[in-house]
């Protein structure tokens, strides 16, 4: 519920990274991504999932919701985030560069 509340506050958000299994929450990721598309239609969304069920249940969207399956390499996730935010990753990992 916290994520949905933040989306409604008008706070600037660059990207939504959420999990398919939102245990402990009163809403699921399909509802959260739907709310996101209504309030922030251009916001990139990455959905972390352990199964292929997410691919079948996530509604089509433009821009598309990116699904990354667990387990995944953190470097791959970082590259995906940078790509969605159109940021250069070539300097990441260099001394003094934190991204």
PEWO-V467331 format. One record per residue. N is the residue number from 1. SS is DSSP state (a for helix, b for strand, c for the rest). Layout:
{{N	SS} {N	SS}}
//
This chain:
{{1	c} {2	a} {3	a} {4	a} {5	a} {6	a} {7	a} {8	c} {9	c} {10	c} {11	c} {12	c} {13	c} {14	c} {15	b} {16	b} {17	b} {18	b} {19	b} {20	c} {21	c} {22	c} {23	c} {24	c} {25	c} {26	c} {27	c} {28	c} {29	a} {30	a} {31	a} {32	a} {33	a} {34	a} {35	a} {36	a} {37	a} {38	a} {39	a} {40	c} {41	c} {42	c} {43	c} {44	b} {45	b} {46	b} {47	b} {48	b} {49	b} {50	c} {51	c} {52	c} {53	a} {54	a} {55	a} {56	a} {57	a} {58	c} {59	c} {60	c} {61	c} {62	c} {63	c} {64	c} {65	c} {66	b} {67	b} {68	b} {69	b} {70	c} {71	c} {72	c} {73	c} {74	a} {75	a} {76	a} {77	a} {78	a} {79	a} {80	a} {81	a} {82	a} {83	a} {84	a} {85	c} {86	c} {87	c} {88	c} {89	c} {90	c} {91	c} {92	c} {93	c} {94	c} {95	c} {96	c} {97	c} {98	c} {99	c}}
//
